[in-house]
Amino acid sequence: MKKPLLLASLIAASISFAPITKANTMSLRICEYVAANDKNRLRSFMKQNKLKIRNVFKNIKCNGQNLLVFAASNHALEAGEFIIGKISTKDVASNIEKVAKYSKHLEEEAKERIK
């Protein structure tokens, strides 16, 4: 009696956590590509998974930072420029001060985007 109940509860638990694990893996990969300043892999990964930076920007945190600030703190200029070009100007404007702490170049790119 205990074996079928235990097996059923294990199956139910594994099914309920599958989407969360996939989302965590995807966000981890995005953070890795940004940290490595690999814009090409980031673009192809996003395209492969039918994601857009603009749509996931507010939901993904890398080391407690959003993607743009994380790129600046890791001196990932190409990835940072790519992110600046893809997110809304409102999001860019709200992050300029944080980006300026880490990267003068990305700060200038962000200011140029807002104009």
N, C-alpha and C positions, 0 to 999 in steps of 0.2 A: 504494500500500500504506500509506503513512504517513497519508494523508488520512482513510481510514475509521477507523484506529486513534486518531487524534487526535480525531476527531468523537465516537467512542464514549467516550473517556475524559472529554471535556468534558461530555457528557450524564450520565455516571455521577457526576461531581463535582457537577453542579448539582442532581441529584436527592438526593444524600446530604446537602447542606447546606440544603435547603429548610425542613425543620421547625425547625432551629436559628434560621434567619433569622426565621421567623414568631414564634417564642417571644421572640426579642430585640426584635422590633417591638412585640409585645404588652406586654412589660415596660417598654419605653420609653414607650409611651402611658400606661400606668398611672402611671409616675413623673411624666410631664408633667401629668396630671390632679391628682395629689396636690400637686405644686409650685404649680400654679395655684389650689389650694384649690377645685377644681370637683367637689364631691361628686356633683352630679347626673350629670355626664358620666361620672364614675368608676363610678357605680352602673349606668348604662345600658350602658357598655362591658363591664363584668363580666357583666351579664345577657345581652347580645348574644352574648358568647363562651362562655356557660355556665360561668363561673368563679366561684369564691367566694374572698373575701379570706382566709378561714381556711385554705384549701387552698394558696394561692400565697404566703402571708405569709413563710414560711421560705425560699422560693426566689428571691424578687425582692429585689435590692439596687439602691438608687438612690444614686449617689455613694458607694458603699461602706457605706451604712446600710440598715437594714431600713425598711419602709414607715412604721412609726410614728415612729421617730426622725427620719426624713426629713421627715415632715409637721411635726413639732415644730420642726426646724431651719429650715424655710421658713415658719414661723408660719401654717401651713395648719390653722386650728382646726376648721373644719367637716369637712374630710377626716380629720383626726386623730381627732375624735370618732366619725366613722363607722367608722374602722378599729378603735378601741378597743371599739366595740360589737359588732364582728363576729369578732374573734379570741378565742382562748381566754383565760381568766383567768390561766392559767399564763404565757402569752406576755406578757400585759399586765404581770404582776407582775415578770417578768424584765427588763422594759425601763423601769420607772418611773424609775430613777436616771438613765438616759441621756436620757429625755424631760424630766426636771426641769432639766437643764442649759439647755434651750432654751425651755421653755414651762411656766410655772406653771399656766396654765389646764388644759393637757392632763395635767399631773401630778395635779391635783385630780380630773379626770375618770377617770383611771386608778385612783386610790385609791378612788373611789366605786364603780367597776366591781368591784373586788376584794372589797368588803364584802359 
